[in-house]
């Protein structure tokens, strides 16, 4: 088909602008604290069908978080052009150099827009959700947005999807926050908002099949597990931190947040006590309200090492030093709604994986070992240490390569544009 200017105009008319309510602050992603939300947003930045993205930083609902947002994101903002700003909020057009501080290297955008990414930060949500939405709506007027799609990761606030008139409302359900210990004090609020989302959203994506059940199997709700940034993990770095390089071999490793909803401390204690000559290395932060329990349960074990949070750039280097990668997670209600990023990251590095049978792990049972008791877990760990051929490693890498974030984002946007097309017919 011959390309012409009329076709170009039609393509431009079909492009969308996305307002995305995030479960993190953009500054946190720049510091290397990535999640599904960050990967999807940055994949969207690469897609030519999207003209502009407004990233709304995590809206605080406690004083402690509001103070952090004000100091970190309102007073100090990404380099770029200030679009609007008051004492309690700020909208910034983000320079490409700021985007490149993440693991995503975004090249030059087309000449249609000078900036493709805008970041909005506010503390007004701590005072009033309505006040925050009103302030955001006023700031958005400066951006000349067209064909708006509102996209939310944030069930704490129920008015996000209604912030401005839009062509489509999308909710990406990352876990079920009703089962998260951090939100038990606001359960009535969350229940109300989840019910509203189920009624309001035109499209829903979930990280687990159980979340599809939660939204009552509506036809426009899609189970879409997490993916991997394949190129970030496929070439393992040779330089690693001394904290892991000097550990006695073999190293049994874990990457992720250490918190009470996930980690099975009894299982870890059993493994460490049963294998005193093996090093058990945990890469990730321990939640403040969980530190006491961790110390009580594991503090006397000399072969358990807490290496702390690492930047996403560093994660492949640390995994490269694991002899076996583990997922010692609790099999509980919270875990039923999750999708494990770390399994794909382990596999992308070619590492043998032993996991408890949490949600989504069954899809990888041909390339990982699943164990539902401490004794079985320990035996699977020993078996993994004994047998780890190059062929096994290649099978793992090949499996991980099929689940990229680029493919996940493509699936999402294909559903979005199909929905928009059907609405126009």
HELIX and SHEET records of a PDB file:
HELIX    1   1 UNK A    5  UNK A   14  1                                  10    
HELIX    2   2 UNK A   26  UNK A   30  1                                   5    
HELIX    3   3 UNK A   36  UNK A   46  1                                  11    
HELIX    4   4 UNK A   63  UNK A   69  1                                   7    
HELIX    5   5 UNK A   70  UNK A   74  3                                   5    
HELIX    6   6 UNK A   96  UNK A   99  1                                   4    
HELIX    7   7 UNK A  124  UNK A  127  1                                   4    
HELIX    8   8 UNK A  129  UNK A  140  1                                  12    
HELIX    9   9 UNK A  141  UNK A  143  5                                   3    
HELIX   10  10 UNK A  160  UNK A  162  5                                   3    
HELIX   11  11 UNK A  177  UNK A  179  5                                   3    
HELIX   12  12 UNK A  181  UNK A  186  5                                   6    
HELIX   13  13 UNK A  187  UNK A  200  1                                  14    
HELIX   14  14 UNK A  209  UNK A  214  1                                   6    
HELIX   15  15 UNK A  230  UNK A  233  1                                   4    
HELIX   16  16 UNK A  242  UNK A  245  1                                   4    
HELIX   17  17 UNK A  265  UNK A  274  1                                  10    
HELIX   18  18 UNK A  288  UNK A  290  5                                   3    
HELIX   19  19 UNK A  291  UNK A  298  1                                   8    
HELIX   20  20 UNK A  312  UNK A  319  1                                   8    
HELIX   21  21 UNK A  335  UNK A  337  5                                   3    
HELIX   22  22 UNK A  341  UNK A  348  1                                   8    
HELIX   23  23 UNK A  361  UNK A  364  5                                   4    
HELIX   24  24 UNK A  374  UNK A  386  1                                  13    
HELIX   25  25 UNK A  390  UNK A  401  1                                  12    
HELIX   26  26 UNK A  405  UNK A  424  1                                  20    
SHEET    1   A 9 UNK A  80  UNK A  85  0                                        
SHEET    2   A 9 UNK A  89  UNK A  94 -1                                        
SHEET    3   A 9 UNK A 117  UNK A 122 -1                                        
SHEET    4   A 9 UNK A  50  UNK A  56  1                                        
SHEET    5   A 9 UNK A  16  UNK A  21  1                                        
SHEET    6   A 9 UNK A 148  UNK A 152  1                                        
SHEET    7   A 9 UNK A 168  UNK A 173  1                                        
SHEET    8   A 9 UNK A 203  UNK A 206  1                                        
SHEET    9   A 9 UNK A 221  UNK A 223  1                                        
SHEET    1   B 6 UNK A 304  UNK A 308  0                                        
SHEET    2   B 6 UNK A 279  UNK A 283  1                                        
SHEET    3   B 6 UNK A 251  UNK A 255  1                                        
SHEET    4   B 6 UNK A 324  UNK A 327  1                                        
SHEET    5   B 6 UNK A 353  UNK A 355  1                                        
SHEET    6   B 6 UNK A 369  UNK A 370  1                                        
END                                                                             
